[in-house]
């Protein structure tokens, strides 16, 4: 198994891990600035990354070459093919949607969407043959909240596609913006196929409690509920989706589950994930008693707290491994301040975690903050 690791620093890493043991068998590094979030195209030929670098922020795309010991690659396994600088400040999350800008049916075309924290925007970039083109749309949000030092303006922290909708989580404005994904232009091309140009349209906002600071969300398996981890109030907010039987139906807040320690004012929510079997929700907390809160999903979609697993410092992001293993058996977490990647084994019955392997990351490489699994 190979793990591509994004960092706060100047390097992008490719780790070759042993099957089942997760021993590091090889390490390659590539120059790239502050790659705080990564995404692979569905066929895993292309890798997209944010460059969260203030006023010099940007986005990258790379071609990922499969391993072949008989075929030397002069530019290495990961080859940068496009870079755009000077984007809306601090993109911290991205989503790649294939199948758009399909010039003559090219399967490598799509749309890249970024959540821009400091810019308070969502930016849309066309992607053609794996290369990112200049932005065609920037959606600006203007909001604020009661926590003056953190909510002076909108801060978009995550994007979540849901059918033909896009949810943009706004930490600064205490809300989740709902946008529609739609084809702005449709025109015939040389081979008779259609070129679909994606556009974003604002629909409505889903409010969260004042001062909560929503950061990340995840849907349950049937899409009837979603769970929002807040960074300022350290809660999981449970929302029930509407049944759309009446005009103007909106998601409803049905539960507020505290997951932080009120005795630690610096503590802050990080990432939230649902186990692949849909039975447990995990939420990371940073900056004091760092770890993962564990909750069991009830039949009505609500959550019941069942445990807490301490980790190395500052879990920025984490996810479940699903390739080559029973889905949900292992959880990989990226510990920014701990300068390591930890792998935990999960008990599917109880949701409990036990540390299985810790991979240190040298300071020279940067601070590990996100990653994707690569295998072909």
Beta strands, then each sheet from edge to edge (+ up, - down):
strand 1: 2-8
strand 2: 11-17
strand 3: 24-31
strand 4: 38-40
strand 5: 46-51
strand 6: 58-64
strand 7: 78-85
strand 8: 91-98
strand 9: 110-116
strand 10: 121-128
strand 11: 131-140
strand 12: 156-162
strand 13: 165-170
strand 14: 175-188
strand 15: 194-207
strand 16: 214-219
strand 17: 225-230
strand 18: 235-240
strand 19: 252-258
strand 20: 268-274
strand 21: 280-286
strand 22: 291-297
strand 23: 303-310
strand 24: 315-320
strand 25: 330-335
strand 26: 340-346
strand 27: 353-360
strand 28: 367-374
sheet 1: 3+ 2- 1+ 28-
sheet 2: 4+ 5- 6+ 7-
sheet 3: 8+ 9- 10+ 11-
sheet 4: 12+ 13- 14+ 15-
sheet 5: 16+ 17- 18+ 19-
sheet 6: 20+ 21- 22+ 23-
sheet 7: 24+ 25- 26+ 27-
end
